[in-house]
Amino acid sequence: MSEPVPTSVQIRALLDSHIAEYPDFPEPGVLFRDIMPLLRDPCALRAVIRYWISMLPEDIEYIVGTEARGFVLGAPLAYELGAGFIPVRKAGKLPGTPATLSYELEYGSAVVQIPQDSLPPGARTLVVDDLLATGGTAAATVELVRRFDVQLLGASFLIELEGLAGRSKLPGVPLTTVWSIPN
């Protein structure tokens, strides 16, 4: 017998109690939200994964998770859905000649990479990460995935910081978030 899907109220309460906040980390003025308490609690993590799956489109063939917390959350989503998991890595972490995209961040630039043979054309693909903040990494990941001519079903995040307007960098991309936090 499968476990019931938690309600949105239950998930909100669970995340309120399982996301730690660290002011002024990694720099002054930033409020870092840490998912480690959630990851340490197997019952809470399982409830979040069940709830998250209930929000997702059907027939997902591949979950693309962004390094590093997108790996931690994307892999169990892929497992439960019977989908493949593809990691998007930082520069220099993949062998061979990966597909690469450079992008600008608020305070510099970054590079994301994915193995060249990751996604077949037309594959029903969802991008997953833990947090949608300013949207730079999410937009770069979506752009990189689109190079594979897949059917991009959207992007999904555990947490969205609404006040940072990350959605604005993903026009036309269907988005789902488990927990939206107005800043």
WOQUI-V841475 format. One record per pair of residues at least 12 apart in sequence whose ideal C-beta (glycine too) atoms are under 6 Angstrom apart, sorted by the first residue. I is the first residue (numbers start at 1). GAP is how many residues later the second one is. If there is no record, write none. Layout:
I & GAP
I & GAP
//
This chain:
5 & 45
5 & 46
5 & 49
6 & 41
6 & 45
11 & 40
14 & 30
15 & 164
18 & 19
18 & 20
18 & 26
19 & 14
20 & 14
20 & 17
21 & 12
35 & 95
49 & 27
52 & 126
53 & 27
55 & 121
57 & 96
59 & 65
60 & 21
60 & 23
60 & 64
60 & 66
61 & 22
61 & 62
61 & 63
62 & 21
62 & 22
62 & 24
62 & 57
62 & 61
62 & 63
63 & 14
63 & 15
63 & 20
63 & 22
63 & 63
63 & 65
64 & 22
64 & 24
64 & 63
64 & 81
65 & 22
65 & 63
66 & 22
66 & 63
66 & 71
66 & 75
67 & 22
67 & 23
69 & 61
70 & 58
70 & 59
71 & 16
73 & 57
73 & 85
74 & 54
86 & 32
88 & 24
88 & 26
88 & 53
89 & 24
91 & 20
94 & 19
94 & 21
98 & 15
98 & 16
98 & 17
99 & 15
99 & 17
100 & 13
101 & 39
101 & 42
101 & 43
103 & 37
105 & 31
112 & 28
112 & 29
112 & 32
114 & 30
119 & 29
119 & 31
121 & 28
122 & 29
123 & 27
124 & 27
124 & 29
125 & 25
125 & 27
126 & 27
126 & 30
127 & 14
127 & 15
127 & 28
128 & 28
129 & 28
130 & 28
131 & 28
132 & 25
132 & 28
132 & 34
133 & 28
133 & 31
133 & 33
134 & 30
134 & 32
135 & 31
135 & 34
138 & 17
139 & 30
139 & 31
142 & 31
154 & 19
154 & 20
155 & 18
155 & 20
156 & 20
157 & 20
158 & 20
159 & 20
160 & 17
160 & 20
161 & 20
161 & 22
162 & 18
162 & 20
163 & 20
//
